[in-house]
Amino acid sequence: MTRGDSPEGAAPGRRTVLRGTLAASAALSLPAAALGPAAPALALSGRPRAGWGVQTGDVTATSGLVWVRSDRPARMLVETSATESFRNARRWYGPLLGPGTDFTGTTALHGLEPGRQVHYRVVLADPDDPRRTGEPVYGTFRTAPARRRDGVRFVWSGDLAGQGWGINPDRGGYPIFDEMAGLDPDFFLFSGDTVYADGPLTETVALPGGGTWRNVVTEEKSKVAETLDEYRGNFRYNLMAESLRRFNARVPSIVQWDDHEVVNNWYPGEILTDARYTERRVDVLAARARQAFGEYFPLSPQRRDRDGRIYRVVRHGPLLDVFVLDMRTHRNANSPGLETSDPQGVLGAEQLAWLKRELARSRAVWKVIASDMPLGLIVPDGGDVEAVAQGDPGAPLGRELQIAELLRFVRHRRITGTVWLTADVHHTSAQHYDPARAAFKDFAPFWEFVSGPLNAGAFPASALDGTFGPERVFVRAPERGNVPPGEGYQFYGQVDVDGDSGELTVRLRGEGGAVLFTKVLRPGLVGQ
């Protein structure tokens, strides 16, 4: 079936069901610094208000997560229905929202019907008097299909509000989210650098060619984040953009983090030398940032270990599994990357074992590996290595050893359909990895696609490392560094999996909607 076909009895497309729900969601008022004219205050006086919109996350065929933030203590209630009228609605009792989570909360939905449009509304109730409720906030999402023939579409990107470029009311905030929403994706893969907690904003920035960039600025965005409240304020900041709130109300997310949620290029155990910080223990900062990250995104509950866990697999029907990596929490210290033995690497031994096990178990046609950093692109950290590649095109060394082990495992187990998606480097490109060009030979050919930024400075293309034989088939990047969003070079990717043929099509897009590059991959091949 081609996308957009709607056989009798199937759920209607999202475009046809949102007119009323999104209008209600967008009407909620926000702080005075938010974009646009003041909206009417729909919340009843003295009752809880959900002025930051709603989000859904980690949606599968039968489950999903709904997020909200209140302006005061409240009980979260969620109602779901197959129709906008909310006839025969199902009610879900969520958590009590209070200062311990910055008044945020997430409610898990289970037992949903696959491949259907779900309408939901969140109601916040006074915990002392359940009859006193605020105005409902509305949203919608589509559950993953149970049938292969229904197909899948998603978008991905990363890097939001970085390098001094924040919410600019002259651009309408973050316009790229309206563009992505217009593609009617099943979900959005947010590939890290979801905030820039280490990147303070100023009210104005002089543009290179003349003129002025204006930023919405809050107290928390006026300095580097160190306290828990400052990290929370960084996540709250992006929700001031109406385009992002509209997007969240209609497109579920799968979210991972990278470095800027804490501080640039961080690794566990690091002690900062940056004079802007009074708290220089990265482990302390990372714990605070991790708490805020979990409070402000709807994340699947993972196994309870010492630090919590971000890496996970989200199953999206028979066509697609998304393996969400965490290349930050479990890594070793950044170094020149020349070690001949490196069992910890960028993933840590436990995450690597998990990834092997879950890849081998997966029965999905396509296995997207959501990597918060690229494999063969050199990302330096002064004289050290920040990502995987270290610039030596010979046999694997340092963190490359762990990636070589993974790629060898995929080949020997004859695991098909692996595709790597990432962001981080602030340009868009497509790399094909082939053992015929590589120093390390024991792997099957595969593709890596890079997108981003969403709203941040753009940078020249990164150099390649030849260890795994990458060939850059396409790249779009500026010639100079930190090009502002208004000059273009803002990117996102689109992935379509056809239900009939099983083919996966990647389109790299620029802000404005232009398709810059297209690649079609065939299912069932060990390497291509």
Secondary structure, 3 states (H helix, E strand, C coil): CCCCCCCCCCCCCHHHCCHHHHHHHHCCCCCCCCCCCCCCCCCCCCCCCCCCCEEEECCCCCCEEEEEECCCCEEEEEEEECCCCCCCCEEEEEEEECHHHCCEEEEEECCCCCCCEEEEEEEEEECCEEEEECCCEEEEEECCCCCHHHCEEEEEECCECCCCCCCEHHHCECCHHHHHHCCCCCEEEEECCCCCCCCCCCCEEECCCCCEEECCCCCHHHCCCCCHHHHHHHHHHHCCCHHHHHHHHHCCEEEECCCCCCCCCCCCCCECCCCCCCCCEHHHHHHHHHHHHHHHCCCCCCCCCCCCCCCEEEECCCCEEEEECCCCCCCCCCCCCCCCCCCCCCCCHHHHHHHHHHHHHCCCCEEEEECCCCCCECCEECCEECCCCCCCCCCCCCCHHHHHHHHHHHHHCCCCCEEEEECCCCCEEEEEECHHHCCCCCCCCEEEEECCCCECCECCCCCECHHHCEEEEEEECCCCCCECHHHCCCEEEEEEECCCCCCEEEEEEECCCCEEEEEEECCCCCCC
